[in-house]
Amino acid sequence: MATIKPREIHGKWHSGFYLDEHTIKSVFLGYDSFGHTIFNTQRTELGELLYRLKYNKDISVINVMINTLSEFIKNTGWRIDLIVPVPPSNQNRKIQPVLILSEKLAEKLDINICKNCVYKIKNTPQLKDIYEYNERMNILKGAFEINQAIVEKKNILLFDDLYRSGATVNCITKELIEKGKVNNVYLIVLTRTKKKR
């Protein structure tokens, strides 16, 4: 189990949390020989585990992450019928952390998973370099479709790895409620990264 400091996050969902911050501090060190910025970054325990999985393809961290996630979710009292992962923003990544972790979480909690209940129908740029919330929402408008036949009248656990502005999960939650006719959406996110100003 990783040490976490969960915080409630508010949005269109019934209830939601992120388990910890992603980064504690990041100090600019300069530039490498290619002109790329170099930072000395200190992450939370969960932030470091996610970083290792996402960027170093270190699958050895998965069990700790799943044990941490499952214990937290069990203590929420949420009644969950289906786990729905947020579609990956980078389709070319060999290891898709959200999909891998949602599969393992579903196994651990003995809850069904639906990886195609929310799917992108419109190409969008990656949002990590877009900081204005309204601009993010405009980009995401009409980007997702819902498999209503599977999610209707279900209590959904929407899962993502990283929370910044909440635009993506708010957009998906809105679609799940309006088009999917779900009963409730519960949101769980591993870490939160601070919005750049």
PLY file of the C-alpha trace (Angstrom):
ply
format ascii 1.0
element vertex 197
property float x
property float y
property float z
element edge 196
property int vertex1
property int vertex2
end_header
0.00 0.00 0.00
1.20 3.47 -0.90
0.88 6.38 1.52
-1.80 8.72 0.17
-3.54 11.99 1.04
-6.94 11.74 -0.68
-8.93 14.84 -1.50
-12.52 15.20 -2.67
-13.05 16.74 -6.09
-16.31 18.29 -7.18
-17.86 18.14 -10.63
-20.80 16.64 -12.48
-20.21 13.25 -10.81
-22.05 12.10 -7.67
-18.85 11.79 -5.66
-15.17 11.85 -6.57
-11.63 11.78 -5.18
-8.03 11.93 -6.24
-5.72 9.88 -4.03
-2.76 12.27 -3.86
-0.91 15.10 -5.51
1.37 14.04 -8.34
4.32 16.32 -7.64
5.67 17.77 -4.40
8.06 20.20 -6.07
9.92 20.66 -9.32
13.04 22.82 -9.58
14.28 24.11 -12.93
17.93 23.11 -13.42
18.61 24.41 -16.91
18.81 22.94 -20.40
20.39 19.81 -21.82
22.59 19.72 -24.93
19.47 19.54 -27.13
17.89 22.62 -25.57
15.31 20.63 -23.57
14.45 21.83 -20.08
15.75 19.82 -17.13
13.96 19.71 -13.79
14.69 18.08 -10.46
11.24 16.73 -9.66
10.14 15.30 -6.34
6.90 13.31 -6.53
4.57 11.82 -3.96
4.85 8.07 -3.51
1.83 7.45 -5.75
3.02 10.08 -8.22
6.35 8.31 -8.52
4.69 4.93 -9.04
2.48 6.36 -11.78
5.46 8.07 -13.40
7.41 4.79 -13.42
4.50 2.92 -15.01
3.64 5.60 -17.54
7.09 6.68 -18.69
9.44 3.84 -17.72
7.00 0.99 -18.48
7.69 -0.41 -15.01
4.87 -2.91 -14.47
6.32 -3.96 -11.09
4.51 -0.97 -9.51
1.01 -2.13 -10.51
0.23 -4.30 -7.45
0.98 -1.52 -4.96
-1.18 0.89 -6.95
-4.08 -1.56 -7.21
-3.96 -2.46 -3.51
-4.00 1.25 -2.64
-6.88 1.98 -5.03
-9.00 -0.99 -4.01
-8.66 -0.32 -0.27
-9.66 3.30 -0.73
-12.66 2.44 -2.92
-13.89 -0.23 -0.46
-13.94 2.43 2.27
-16.07 4.88 0.25
-19.24 2.81 0.55
-19.92 3.33 -3.16
-22.13 0.71 -4.80
-20.44 0.15 -8.14
-21.83 -1.94 -11.01
-19.24 -1.18 -13.67
-15.74 0.28 -13.99
-15.31 2.58 -16.98
-11.79 3.83 -17.83
-11.29 7.23 -19.41
-10.08 6.66 -23.00
-6.32 7.24 -23.36
-5.30 10.63 -24.73
-2.20 9.14 -26.37
-3.28 6.13 -28.42
0.33 5.37 -29.46
1.63 4.65 -25.95
2.63 0.96 -25.73
1.52 0.69 -22.12
-1.80 2.40 -21.40
-1.80 2.91 -17.62
-5.51 3.69 -17.32
-6.53 0.54 -19.20
-4.07 -1.75 -17.41
-4.93 -0.38 -13.98
-8.70 -0.45 -14.56
-8.49 -4.11 -15.65
-6.51 -5.05 -12.54
-8.82 -3.00 -10.33
-11.86 -4.75 -11.78
-10.27 -8.12 -11.00
-9.36 -7.09 -7.45
-12.82 -5.69 -6.67
-14.64 -8.41 -8.65
-16.55 -5.77 -10.64
-17.18 -5.81 -14.39
-15.21 -3.47 -16.60
-16.30 -1.89 -19.88
-13.40 -0.51 -21.91
-15.63 0.55 -24.82
-18.50 2.15 -22.91
-16.89 5.55 -23.48
-15.00 6.01 -26.72
-13.64 8.90 -28.69
-15.35 9.74 -31.95
-13.35 12.90 -32.64
-9.61 13.42 -32.74
-8.48 16.04 -30.26
-5.06 17.45 -29.46
-3.45 16.36 -26.21
-4.70 18.65 -23.47
-1.55 18.71 -21.35
-0.37 21.91 -23.05
-3.78 23.62 -23.02
-4.36 25.30 -19.67
-7.60 27.26 -20.09
-10.56 25.20 -18.82
-13.11 26.63 -21.30
-10.74 26.01 -24.19
-10.36 22.40 -23.06
-14.15 22.00 -22.85
-14.59 23.43 -26.37
-12.01 20.99 -27.74
-13.76 18.06 -26.02
-17.29 19.02 -27.15
-18.70 16.09 -29.14
-15.52 14.06 -28.68
-17.03 11.11 -26.78
-19.77 8.60 -27.45
-21.43 6.37 -24.87
-22.54 2.73 -25.14
-25.95 3.32 -23.56
-27.06 -0.31 -23.80
-24.37 -1.34 -21.30
-24.26 1.63 -18.91
-27.96 2.52 -18.60
-29.21 2.45 -14.98
-25.78 1.42 -13.72
-23.61 2.93 -11.00
-20.39 3.74 -12.82
-16.88 4.08 -11.43
-15.09 6.40 -13.85
-11.34 5.91 -13.54
-8.45 8.09 -14.68
-4.79 8.38 -13.76
-4.21 12.13 -13.70
-6.50 15.08 -12.88
-5.65 18.62 -13.93
-8.63 20.84 -14.72
-11.35 18.17 -14.70
-12.48 19.06 -18.23
-12.20 15.52 -19.64
-13.92 13.75 -16.74
-16.64 16.43 -16.52
-17.31 16.06 -20.24
-17.47 12.26 -20.01
-19.65 12.36 -16.89
-22.10 14.69 -18.63
-22.35 12.24 -21.55
-22.78 9.25 -19.21
-25.65 10.98 -17.42
-27.39 12.54 -20.43
-26.79 9.93 -23.15
-25.95 6.88 -21.07
-28.83 7.34 -18.60
-26.65 6.04 -15.77
-27.80 6.10 -12.14
-24.61 7.53 -10.64
-21.06 8.35 -11.65
-18.32 7.99 -9.07
-14.92 9.33 -10.00
-11.56 8.02 -8.83
-8.28 9.51 -10.03
-4.81 8.46 -8.92
-3.08 11.83 -8.76
-3.70 15.51 -9.33
-1.28 17.79 -11.09
-1.47 21.49 -10.47
-2.68 23.71 -13.28
-0.01 25.95 -14.74
-0.76 29.62 -14.67
0 1
1 2
2 3
3 4
4 5
5 6
6 7
7 8
8 9
9 10
10 11
11 12
12 13
13 14
14 15
15 16
16 17
17 18
18 19
19 20
20 21
21 22
22 23
23 24
24 25
25 26
26 27
27 28
28 29
29 30
30 31
31 32
32 33
33 34
34 35
35 36
36 37
37 38
38 39
39 40
40 41
41 42
42 43
43 44
44 45
45 46
46 47
47 48
48 49
49 50
50 51
51 52
52 53
53 54
54 55
55 56
56 57
57 58
58 59
59 60
60 61
61 62
62 63
63 64
64 65
65 66
66 67
67 68
68 69
69 70
70 71
71 72
72 73
73 74
74 75
75 76
76 77
77 78
78 79
79 80
80 81
81 82
82 83
83 84
84 85
85 86
86 87
87 88
88 89
89 90
90 91
91 92
92 93
93 94
94 95
95 96
96 97
97 98
98 99
99 100
100 101
101 102
102 103
103 104
104 105
105 106
106 107
107 108
108 109
109 110
110 111
111 112
112 113
113 114
114 115
115 116
116 117
117 118
118 119
119 120
120 121
121 122
122 123
123 124
124 125
125 126
126 127
127 128
128 129
129 130
130 131
131 132
132 133
133 134
134 135
135 136
136 137
137 138
138 139
139 140
140 141
141 142
142 143
143 144
144 145
145 146
146 147
147 148
148 149
149 150
150 151
151 152
152 153
153 154
154 155
155 156
156 157
157 158
158 159
159 160
160 161
161 162
162 163
163 164
164 165
165 166
166 167
167 168
168 169
169 170
170 171
171 172
172 173
173 174
174 175
175 176
176 177
177 178
178 179
179 180
180 181
181 182
182 183
183 184
184 185
185 186
186 187
187 188
188 189
189 190
190 191
191 192
192 193
193 194
194 195
195 196
